[in-house]
Amino acid sequence: MGIKTGRIALHVLFWIIVYIFFAAMYSVKSNFTISAHNAIYYMPIHIGYFYAVAYWLIPTYLLHARYFAFIGNLILLACTGALLGRVIDILIVDPYLMTHTTNIDWAYIEEAKLDFWTRLFIPFNFANSIKVTNLIVWVALGIKLFKMWYERKQAAVRAELKALKAQIHPHFLFNTLNNLYALTLNNSPKAPGVVVGLSDMLRYMLYECNADKVSLKKEVLMLQHYINLEKIRYEERLDLNFTIKGKFDDKLIAPLVLLPLVENAFKHGTSEKVGQTWININLEVTDNVTDNKLKFKISNSKPDAVEGAEEKYRGNIGLQNIRQRLELLYPATHQLKIMDEEEVFLAVLELEVETDPHYEAKPLVTA
C-alpha cells in the first residue's frame, strides 16, 4: 500500500510541476494569473494523452513489436489531442483572453471573427497545438520508458543471478557428497558428523541466502563449516591455515561469493594420491570512514600438476560462476586476480562491503 501511495504522490507532483510550467510559459503574453487559469483547461488533455500512451499504446503495441499499429494509433492520438486543444482555445481560452486582457494584436482579433470550423483547422495553430500537446507528454514518456528499461534490465540481472546461484547448490552438493562417499567407503565414524554439517550448510544456503546481502559473519561461519568437513576427509595430509583480520560482524556481503573460491582450492589443491598438500586462506576487512573493503586471498598447492590437470583450472565451473556473479553484483567495486603457476594457484578477491545499518553489538557479559 505504501509503494502504491508513493507512486501516486509522484505522479501528482509531476503534473503539478507541468501545470506550473505551462502557466509560466503562457504568461509571456499575459499575466501569470490569466495563464494559470487557462492552463487548467489543457491539463486533462496532457494527462489523458500521457496515460493513454504509457498504459495502452506501449503495453499493447510497442512491447509486442506491433510497430505500425503503435505509430498509427500514436498519430491518431496526437491529432485528437491537438483537436481538443484547439477546441479549448476557441471555446474557452480565447473568449477569456478577449475579456480579461488588453494586450491583444489585430491578427488575433481578426482570427476571432472566423467561424468555428475554419479556426479549428488553421494550419499554424493546429501544428502549434500538436507541438504543445506533445512537448511535456513525451518528456514524461521518456521518463516512463527509461524506468521500464531499467526495471527490465534489473529483472534480467536478478534472473541471471538466480540462475548462477542455482548452479552453486548442486556443484557444492556434488563435492560434499563425494567427500561423504569417501568416508563411508572406509567405514569412517566421522561420516555422521559430515551429514550433520552438510545439513546445517544446506539449511543456510536454501533459507538464508535468498536476500541480496547477508551477514559476512554468517558467510565466514559457512566457510568454516565447509573447511571442517573437508579437513575430516584429508586429516593430517592437508596443511590448512585460515586467518581472519578486521571487524566483520557488522558487514554485509552478497551470499555465496567466497565459497566457490574455497571449493576450487579444495578440489584442485588437495589429492588423495600424494602425501601432503596445503591451502592458505586470508580474509581481511578494513573499516574506513569512506568505505569498507574486503580482501580475500586464497592459495593452494597443485599436487596434480605433474599429471597435466592444469586445464581443470581454466574450465572450472566454480570460477566461471564467481566471475559472472561478481560482474553483476559488484560491477565497479571488485577486483579478482587469478595467478596460475606451475605448483601454486592463487586467487585474490577485493571488493567493497556494506555496513549493516541494523546491526547492534551485543554487550560483553562480565562476571
C-alpha atoms as one frame of an Amber mdcrd trajectory, in Angstrom:
protein
   0.000   0.000   0.000   2.842   2.374   0.846   4.588   1.848  -2.509   1.350
   2.445  -4.442   0.630   5.629  -2.478   4.177   6.832  -3.128   3.801   6.285
  -6.886   0.510   8.200  -6.939   2.114  11.050  -4.989   4.990  11.225  -7.501
   2.573  11.359 -10.419   0.528  14.103  -8.754   3.698  16.075  -8.028   4.847
  15.718 -11.641   1.580  17.069 -13.043   1.617  19.972 -10.600   5.083  20.870
 -11.925   3.796  20.564 -15.505   0.882  22.859 -14.685   3.215  25.489 -13.208
   5.471  25.180 -16.268   2.608  25.822 -18.694   1.290  28.697 -16.605   4.739
  30.304 -16.655   5.186  29.634 -20.389   1.861  31.235 -21.343   2.439  34.185
 -19.009   4.863  35.624 -21.579   1.862  37.038 -23.474  -0.324  37.749 -20.430
  -0.029  37.923 -16.669   0.545  34.777 -14.610  -2.955  34.747 -13.100  -4.626
  34.602 -16.521  -2.141  31.975 -17.747  -2.659  29.849 -14.640  -6.414  29.993
 -15.229  -6.110  28.944 -18.876  -3.529  26.204 -18.240  -6.030  24.314 -16.083
  -8.168  23.532 -19.139  -5.274  21.973 -21.057  -4.156  19.669 -18.241  -6.786
  16.927 -18.849  -5.521  16.644 -22.443  -1.885  16.234 -21.394  -2.758  13.812
 -18.608  -5.111  11.723 -20.746  -2.643  11.662 -23.644   0.202  10.518 -21.422
  -1.676   7.681 -19.697  -3.192   6.510 -22.987   0.281   6.161 -24.493   2.023
   4.854 -21.355  -0.592   2.317 -20.258  -2.345   1.442 -23.527  -0.251   2.033
 -26.650   3.128   0.978 -25.254   1.992  -2.244 -23.470  -0.462  -3.229 -26.225
   1.549  -2.450 -29.343   5.147  -1.337 -28.754   6.132  -4.081 -26.301   4.613
  -6.696 -28.611   6.554  -5.385 -31.634   3.390  -4.169 -33.389   5.173  -1.045
 -34.563   2.871   0.040 -37.403  -0.181  -0.205 -35.161   1.686   1.720 -32.470
   2.690   4.543 -34.846  -0.771   4.712 -36.409  -2.562   4.919 -33.083   0.010
   7.381 -31.784  -0.583   9.740 -34.723  -4.341   9.406 -34.243  -3.990  10.130
 -30.539  -1.720  13.140 -31.157  -4.175  14.622 -33.671  -7.077  14.021 -31.295
  -5.187  15.791 -28.511  -4.383  18.686 -30.836  -8.040  18.983 -31.911  -9.200
  19.025 -28.293  -6.586  21.679 -27.573  -7.916  23.817 -30.420 -11.492  23.376
 -29.180 -10.412  24.645 -25.760  -8.611  27.545 -27.451 -11.680  28.592 -29.436
 -14.440  27.978 -26.896 -12.760  28.794 -23.568  -9.301  30.368 -23.663  -9.730
  32.896 -26.486 -13.006  34.355 -25.146 -11.459  34.583 -21.676  -8.425  36.439
 -23.046 -10.636  38.823 -25.026 -12.415  39.917 -21.856  -9.511  39.892 -19.376
  -6.587  41.449 -21.235  -5.959  44.397 -23.491  -2.651  43.127 -24.847  -4.135
  41.513 -27.985  -2.816  42.051 -31.520  -5.047  42.737 -34.521  -4.328  39.375
 -36.166  -5.736  37.634 -33.114  -8.866  39.799 -33.233  -9.356  39.164 -36.944
  -8.980  35.424 -36.420 -11.652  35.514 -33.732 -14.148  36.725 -36.334 -13.847
  33.499 -38.340 -16.309  30.622 -37.910 -15.532  27.689 -35.584 -14.556  25.109
 -38.231 -12.262  27.463 -40.098 -10.455  28.416 -36.903 -10.235  24.798 -35.804
  -8.061  23.772 -38.755  -5.866  26.848 -39.278  -2.566  25.053 -40.172  -0.241
  27.121 -37.989  -2.463  26.945 -34.910  -3.158  23.229 -35.387   0.565  22.445
 -35.751   1.318  24.543 -32.686  -1.340  22.637 -30.751   0.311  19.329 -31.699
   3.701  20.682 -30.608   2.472  21.926 -27.230   0.429  18.779 -26.578   3.408
  16.510 -27.301   6.088  18.566 -25.553   5.511  17.610 -21.935   3.867  14.285
 -22.685   6.990  12.976 -24.405   9.201  14.231 -21.619   7.032  12.200 -19.246
   7.060   9.229 -21.608  10.837   9.444 -21.836  10.996   9.081 -18.060   8.482
   6.230 -18.205  10.367   4.370 -20.941  13.666   4.773 -19.108  12.041   3.394
 -15.959  10.651   0.424 -17.889  14.062  -0.237 -19.479  15.790  -0.044 -16.102
  13.261  -2.361 -14.438  13.612  -4.898 -17.240  17.378  -4.722 -17.016  17.237
  -5.258 -13.254  14.836  -8.170 -13.708  17.235  -9.736 -16.217  20.128  -9.286
 -13.780  18.107 -10.861 -10.951  17.174 -13.795 -13.180  20.799 -14.327 -14.216
  21.981 -14.102 -10.610  19.325 -16.589  -9.559  20.457 -18.990 -12.270  24.112
 -18.600 -11.291  23.304 -19.088  -7.609  21.307 -22.192  -8.505  24.462 -23.617
 -10.101  26.319 -23.297  -6.806  23.974 -25.586  -4.882  24.388 -28.764  -6.974
  28.084 -28.019  -7.513  28.674 -27.695  -3.779  26.461 -30.694  -3.005  28.282
 -32.842  -5.552  31.673 -32.079  -3.994  30.474 -32.664  -0.427  28.713 -35.924
  -1.279  31.943 -37.100  -2.879  33.682 -36.457   0.429  30.946 -38.294   2.314
  31.204 -41.201  -0.114  34.948 -41.472   0.510  34.352 -41.622   4.274  31.652
 -44.276   4.032  33.898 -46.458   1.865  36.335 -46.573   4.769  33.533 -47.016
   7.344  34.733 -43.840   8.995  32.975 -42.935  12.280  33.205 -39.309  11.151
  30.595 -39.810   8.417  27.593 -38.940  10.669  29.290 -35.662  11.609  29.671
 -34.845   7.929  25.949 -35.446   7.400  25.084 -33.072  10.254  27.484 -30.425
   8.966  26.131 -30.793   5.449  22.590 -30.400   6.762  23.487 -27.139   8.537
  25.162 -25.731   5.445  22.304 -26.656   3.137  19.838 -25.076   5.544  21.792
 -21.838   5.380  22.136 -21.963   1.599  18.467 -22.701   0.976  16.785 -20.483
   3.556  19.136 -17.615   4.388  20.790 -16.890   1.048  17.730 -15.573  -0.761
  18.426 -11.982   0.303  20.556  -9.663  -1.821  23.016  -9.247   1.061  23.720
 -11.419   4.097  25.868 -11.090   7.175  29.569 -11.511   6.444  29.855 -13.210
   9.823  27.441 -15.929   8.679  29.321 -16.313   5.411  32.567 -16.807   7.316
  30.849 -19.351   9.563  29.641 -21.129   6.430  33.213 -21.271   5.119  34.461
 -22.637   8.436  31.827 -25.398   8.349  32.852 -26.314   4.829  36.551 -26.308
   5.733  35.891 -28.522   8.753  34.071 -31.034   6.550  36.987 -31.140   4.132
  39.546 -31.467   6.928  37.732 -34.574   8.173  38.377 -36.182   4.818  42.069
 -35.326   4.467  43.079 -35.267   8.150  46.857 -34.829   8.551  47.527 -34.949
   4.816  46.300 -31.367   4.482  48.117 -28.386   5.958  45.462 -25.648   6.144
  45.698 -22.125   7.553  42.673 -19.827   7.773  43.313 -16.366   9.219  40.781
 -13.570   9.718  41.670  -9.951  10.371  39.478  -6.916  10.938  35.954  -6.199
  12.114  33.387  -8.094  10.074  30.471  -8.761  12.458  28.517  -5.733  11.164
  29.368  -6.130   7.479  27.134  -7.337   4.645  28.109  -9.251   1.520  26.358
 -10.934  -1.393  25.653 -14.561  -0.415  27.930 -17.389  -1.528  30.523 -15.163
  -3.168  33.517 -16.597  -1.318  32.519 -20.275  -1.257  33.374 -21.086  -4.918
  36.960 -19.913  -4.367  37.305 -22.173  -1.323  35.694 -25.072  -3.177  38.105
 -24.576  -6.054  41.090 -24.670  -3.700  39.971 -27.951  -2.159  39.011 -29.523
  -5.453  42.325 -28.781  -7.151  44.631 -28.164  -4.208  44.207 -31.495  -2.456
  44.710 -35.046  -3.575  44.461 -38.494  -2.104  47.296 -39.655  -4.342  50.041
 -37.578  -2.712  51.230 -37.344   0.833  50.998 -33.676   1.765  49.091 -30.711
   0.355  48.429 -27.204   1.622  45.866 -24.397   1.447  46.263 -20.879   2.853
  43.220 -18.620   3.300  43.389 -14.997   4.453  40.347 -12.796   4.959  40.871
  -9.148   5.875  38.294  -6.389   6.343  39.360  -2.747   6.507  36.837  -0.445
   8.161  37.232   3.157   6.979  35.011   6.206   7.242  34.528   6.435   3.475
  34.381   2.750   2.530  34.774  -0.814   3.796  36.938  -3.190   1.818  37.243
  -6.941   1.960  40.344  -8.737   0.741  40.078 -12.493   0.350  43.303 -14.248
  -0.573  43.440 -17.993  -1.097  46.327 -20.087  -2.386  46.815 -23.803  -2.734
  49.297 -26.386  -3.892  48.784 -28.186  -7.201  49.506 -31.832  -6.482  48.102
 -32.961  -9.819  50.206 -30.579 -11.890  52.530 -33.380 -12.940  49.512 -35.235
 -14.354  48.583 -32.368 -16.691  45.485 -31.280 -14.803  46.165 -27.586 -15.327
  43.295 -27.403 -17.812  40.902 -28.100 -14.945  41.538 -24.608 -13.623  40.591
 -22.876 -16.844  37.309 -24.694 -17.250  36.301 -24.823 -13.620  32.581 -24.208
 -13.137  33.037 -22.521  -9.778  35.468 -19.891 -11.057  33.353 -19.125 -14.097
  30.358 -18.746 -11.850  32.065 -16.379  -9.429  33.378 -14.176 -12.247  29.891
 -13.775 -13.697  28.285 -13.110 -10.328  30.903 -10.522  -9.386  30.325  -8.659
 -12.649  26.623  -8.463 -11.814  26.822  -7.862  -8.062  29.902  -5.633  -7.846
  30.338  -4.264 -11.394  32.648  -1.388 -10.440  33.654  -2.260  -6.889  35.544
  -5.515  -7.145  38.784  -6.939  -8.463  39.525 -10.631  -8.918  43.075 -11.678
  -9.724  43.940 -15.253 -10.657  47.563 -16.395 -10.752  48.113 -19.914 -12.004
  51.712 -21.006 -11.530  53.220 -24.416 -12.106  52.919 -25.568  -8.496  50.740
 -22.879  -6.900  47.304 -21.486  -7.623  46.457 -18.070  -6.143  43.200 -16.105
  -6.169  42.849 -12.618  -4.681  39.414 -11.032  -4.428  38.918  -7.436  -3.328
  35.501  -5.837  -3.059  33.581  -3.204  -1.143  31.283  -4.422   1.617  28.421
  -2.582   3.256  27.838  -1.891   6.931  24.599  -3.325   8.285  22.526  -0.315
   9.480  20.502  -2.606  11.767  23.481  -4.228  13.452  23.640  -3.943  17.216
  26.751  -5.074  19.013  25.999  -7.387  21.904  27.377  -6.100  25.211  30.134
  -8.059  26.862  28.985 -10.193  29.775  31.257  -9.823  32.785  31.276 -11.826
  35.953
